[in-house]
Amino acid sequence: MRAGRQSAVEAFAGADMPTDALEEWRYSRIADLDLGRYMPATDGAPAPDLGGLLAELVGAAGAEATLVRTVDGRLASVAGEATVEISDLADGETPPATLAGQDPDPYATLNRAFASSWLQLKAPASSAAGTVVVVHHVGDGPRAVFPRISVEVARLAELNVIEILEGGHGAFVAPVARLDVSDAGRLTYTQVQLLDGTAWEIASQSSTVGRDATFVSAAVTLGGEYARLRTESSLVAPGANGRLLALYFGSGSQMHDFRTVQHHAAAKTQSELLYKGVVSDNSHSVYSGLIRVDKGAAGTNAMQTNRNLVLHEGAHADSVPNLEIEDNDVRCSHASAVGPIADDQRFYLESRGVPPRVADRLIALGFMDELLEQLPVRQLAKPLRGMLAAKLGNVEQSRAEAVGNG
């Protein structure tokens, strides 16, 4: 582990830092990031109490779920009877292959160098579905935090993982998730990002899906001043099935930046992607997605959909779907849309006595609810609705106050 950390430090020192001149970082705010402001967190404070909607969100996973908590990327506690093997690699141990491999960017390399806990979840072969909730609390101040998680689902096993990030006023957070689903296994992975509105996040998630295996990844992103999530799902054997979902809601000057790769590396594989976002005030969202079909991946069936709702004139959304196909006999499609609330939807509600402001609220919540209904852990929908409604209420109140003061 120590040798691996040193190797990562050296790799980072020799890496070219991303700029918005690169296609993958186009539209981003990466030029505004000053890494020199931050220092890796080392204080190891205790985990704060769970309260309010966060406690409701954790409770929605069910009484039998195992709760794992980290503080500033360091393992703090494990509660409940674990249905999977949970471990934290120490510096004297050798990391598994799933924690190594190529990094998608220098920030993932920094994670390899400075991750305080290398959390591993392993579902043994033929094990029944269990649920593990991992809550990462990030402290306040100019700290750099590097949560890292590896999930391995063995043959014919099933597992649900829910990862929540919260806190982090003024912090920089670079989470990494490595997910592996063996033949005929099933993994559902849900990440809920509730970081403070002043935090910067650059996250990466990669997955490999085996023969006749199923992987479902869902992301709900509400926090961060700038929050970027790069997701790459590789379908590496026939019959592999991947589904990628995301819901994001920006307000103020927030920017939510999503990059996805649906990588079909084997024949007769299937993937589906649905990303939906709402931007309000002066917020900005970016979606850039690629369906990549390798030579030899005939029989691929892939779909990619991104839809964005723009609530206010100062808000903006970019949507850039792409295809890269190197074989025949494939079925690939993509669709994207960016636009304001449709006049006919608003008119329909207003004609039935709904005030304009309430009509817009109902339409926005209904737009987001479509994705909430598709979350792999359906019980999360209720507390997340509460969070979305509260954030939308804050947007409405701040704009009403601005009009009143103007």
SVG drawing of the C-alpha trace seen along z (x, -y; Angstrom):
<svg xmlns="http://www.w3.org/2000/svg" viewBox="-60 -48 67 68">
<polyline fill="none" stroke="black" stroke-width="0.4" points="0.0,0.0 2.8,-2.4 4.6,-1.6 1.3,-2.1 0.7,-5.5 4.3,-6.6 3.8,-5.5 0.5,-7.5 2.3,-10.6 5.0,-10.3 2.4,-9.6 0.5,-12.8 3.6,-14.8 4.3,-13.8 0.8,-14.2 -0.5,-17.0 -3.4,-18.7 -6.7,-18.9 -7.7,-22.2 -11.0,-23.1 -9.1,-22.9 -9.4,-19.1 -12.6,-17.7 -13.4,-15.7 -13.1,-18.8 -14.8,-21.1 -17.6,-23.3 -16.0,-22.5 -14.8,-25.0 -11.5,-23.2 -9.6,-26.4 -11.1,-27.8 -9.8,-24.9 -6.8,-25.9 -5.5,-22.7 -3.0,-24.7 -5.8,-26.0 -6.4,-22.5 -4.5,-20.1 -5.4,-16.4 -7.6,-16.0 -5.9,-14.3 -7.8,-15.2 -10.0,-12.0 -13.0,-13.7 -15.9,-11.5 -18.9,-11.0 -21.6,-13.5 -25.1,-12.5 -27.5,-11.7 -30.5,-14.0 -33.4,-15.3 -33.8,-14.2 -30.4,-12.6 -31.5,-10.2 -34.7,-9.6 -32.7,-8.8 -30.5,-6.3 -33.6,-4.8 -35.3,-4.2 -32.7,-1.6 -34.4,0.7 -33.7,1.9 -31.6,4.8 -29.2,2.6 -25.6,2.4 -24.5,-1.2 -20.8,-2.1 -19.6,-5.6 -16.5,-7.5 -15.2,-10.9 -13.0,-12.8 -12.5,-9.5 -11.4,-7.5 -13.5,-4.6 -15.3,-5.6 -17.8,-2.8 -19.7,0.2 -23.2,0.9 -25.6,3.8 -25.1,7.4 -23.2,7.3 -24.4,9.6 -21.2,9.0 -17.5,8.9 -16.5,5.4 -12.8,4.5 -10.5,1.5 -7.0,2.0 -4.2,1.1 -0.8,-0.3 0.8,3.1 -1.6,4.9 -1.5,5.4 -4.5,3.7 -6.5,5.9 -6.6,5.3 -10.0,3.6 -8.3,0.8 -5.6,0.3 -5.7,-0.1 -5.6,-3.2 -6.9,-6.4 -9.3,-8.5 -7.8,-11.8 -5.1,-13.1 -7.7,-13.6 -8.3,-9.8 -4.5,-9.4 -4.5,-11.8 -7.2,-9.5 -4.9,-6.5 -2.2,-8.5 -4.1,-10.0 -7.2,-7.8 -7.3,-7.4 -9.5,-4.2 -9.7,-1.8 -13.1,-0.4 -13.9,3.1 -17.3,4.7 -17.5,8.3 -20.6,10.3 -19.8,14.1 -21.0,16.4 -24.7,17.2 -25.4,14.9 -28.9,13.3 -29.4,9.6 -28.3,7.4 -28.0,3.7 -25.0,1.6 -25.3,-2.1 -22.0,-4.1 -22.2,-7.7 -19.2,-9.9 -19.1,-13.0 -16.7,-15.7 -15.6,-18.3 -15.6,-22.0 -12.6,-24.1 -10.1,-23.9 -9.5,-20.2 -9.0,-17.6 -10.9,-14.4 -10.6,-11.2 -13.3,-8.6 -12.6,-5.3 -14.8,-2.2 -14.4,1.1 -17.4,3.5 -17.0,7.1 -20.1,9.2 -19.3,12.8 -21.0,15.3 -24.8,15.5 -24.6,13.0 -26.8,9.9 -26.0,6.7 -27.5,3.2 -25.1,0.4 -26.1,-3.2 -23.3,-5.8 -24.1,-9.2 -21.7,-12.2 -22.5,-15.2 -20.9,-18.2 -17.8,-19.7 -18.1,-23.5 -15.2,-24.9 -13.7,-21.5 -12.4,-19.6 -13.7,-16.0 -12.5,-13.4 -14.4,-10.1 -13.5,-7.0 -15.7,-3.9 -14.5,-0.6 -17.4,1.9 -17.1,5.4 -20.0,7.8 -19.1,11.4 -21.1,13.8 -24.9,13.9 -24.4,11.5 -26.5,8.4 -25.3,5.1 -27.4,1.9 -25.3,-1.1 -26.9,-4.5 -24.9,-7.6 -26.6,-10.6 -24.4,-13.7 -25.5,-16.2 -22.3,-18.2 -22.3,-21.8 -22.9,-24.4 -19.3,-25.7 -17.6,-22.3 -15.8,-21.2 -16.2,-17.5 -14.4,-15.6 -15.6,-12.0 -15.1,-8.9 -17.0,-5.6 -16.0,-2.6 -17.6,0.8 -17.1,4.1 -20.1,6.4 -19.6,10.1 -21.6,12.7 -25.4,12.5 -24.7,10.1 -26.8,7.0 -25.5,3.6 -27.7,0.6 -26.1,-2.7 -28.1,-5.7 -26.8,-9.1 -28.7,-11.9 -26.7,-15.1 -27.9,-18.2 -24.8,-19.7 -21.5,-21.3 -20.4,-24.5 -18.8,-22.4 -19.6,-18.7 -18.3,-16.4 -19.0,-12.7 -17.3,-10.5 -19.0,-7.1 -17.7,-4.3 -19.5,-1.0 -17.8,1.8 -19.8,4.8 -17.1,7.4 -19.0,10.7 -22.1,11.8 -25.4,11.2 -24.0,8.3 -26.6,5.7 -26.0,2.2 -28.3,-0.6 -27.2,-4.2 -29.5,-6.7 -28.9,-10.2 -31.0,-13.1 -29.4,-16.5 -30.8,-19.9 -28.8,-23.0 -29.5,-26.4 -27.6,-29.6 -24.2,-29.4 -23.9,-25.6 -22.4,-23.5 -23.2,-19.8 -20.9,-18.1 -21.6,-14.5 -19.4,-12.4 -20.4,-8.8 -19.1,-5.9 -21.2,-2.9 -18.5,-0.5 -19.7,2.6 -16.6,4.8 -18.4,8.1 -21.2,9.3 -24.8,9.4 -24.6,6.9 -27.2,4.3 -27.1,0.8 -29.6,-1.9 -28.9,-5.4 -31.4,-8.1 -30.0,-11.3 -32.5,-14.1 -31.6,-17.5 -33.1,-20.8 -31.2,-24.1 -32.5,-27.3 -31.1,-30.7 -27.7,-31.0 -26.7,-27.3 -25.2,-25.3 -25.3,-21.6 -23.2,-19.6 -23.9,-16.1 -21.5,-14.5 -22.0,-10.8 -20.4,-8.2 -21.7,-4.8 -18.5,-2.8 -19.0,0.5 -15.8,2.4 -14.9,4.6 -16.4,8.0 -19.4,6.6 -22.1,7.5 -25.6,7.7 -25.1,4.7 -28.3,2.9 -27.6,-0.6 -29.7,-3.6 -28.7,-7.0 -31.2,-9.7 -30.5,-13.1 -33.3,-15.6 -32.9,-19.0 -35.5,-21.5 -34.4,-25.1 -36.5,-27.1 -35.0,-30.6 -33.4,-32.7 -30.0,-32.8 -29.7,-29.0 -28.0,-26.9 -27.6,-23.2 -25.4,-21.5 -26.1,-18.1 -23.6,-16.3 -24.4,-12.6 -21.9,-10.6 -21.6,-7.2 -18.4,-5.3 -19.3,-2.1 -16.7,0.4 -18.9,3.3 -22.0,4.1 -25.3,5.6 -25.8,3.3 -28.7,1.1 -27.6,-2.2 -29.6,-5.3 -29.3,-8.6 -31.6,-11.5 -31.2,-14.8 -33.4,-17.8 -32.9,-21.1 -35.8,-23.6 -38.0,-25.6 -41.4,-24.5 -43.7,-23.9 -46.4,-26.5 -49.2,-23.9 -48.3,-22.2 -48.4,-25.5 -51.7,-26.4 -53.3,-23.1 -52.7,-23.6 -53.5,-27.3 -56.8,-26.6 -57.8,-24.4 -57.1,-27.2 -53.5,-26.4 -51.5,-29.7 -48.5,-30.1 -45.8,-29.7 -47.5,-26.5 -47.9,-25.2 -44.2,-25.6 -43.3,-23.9 -45.6,-20.9 -44.2,-20.6 -40.6,-20.6 -41.2,-18.1 -43.1,-15.9 -40.2,-16.1 -37.8,-14.8 -40.2,-12.3 -40.0,-10.1 -36.4,-9.3 -37.1,-8.9 -39.6,-6.2 -36.8,-4.2 -34.3,-4.2 -33.1,-0.7 -34.0,-1.2 -37.5,-2.5 -37.7,-3.5 -35.2,-6.3 -37.7,-8.2 -39.8,-9.6 -37.0,-11.3 -35.4,-12.5 -38.7,-14.1 -38.6,-16.0 -35.0,-17.2 -35.9,-18.2 -39.1,-20.0 -37.1,-21.9 -34.4,-23.0 -37.0,-24.1 -38.8,-26.0 -35.5,-27.8 -35.1,-28.8 -38.6,-30.2 -38.2,-32.1 -34.8,-33.6 -36.2,-34.8 -39.3,-36.2 -37.1,-38.1 -34.9,-39.4 -38.0,-40.7 -39.3,-42.4 -35.9,-44.0 -35.7,-45.2"/>
</svg>
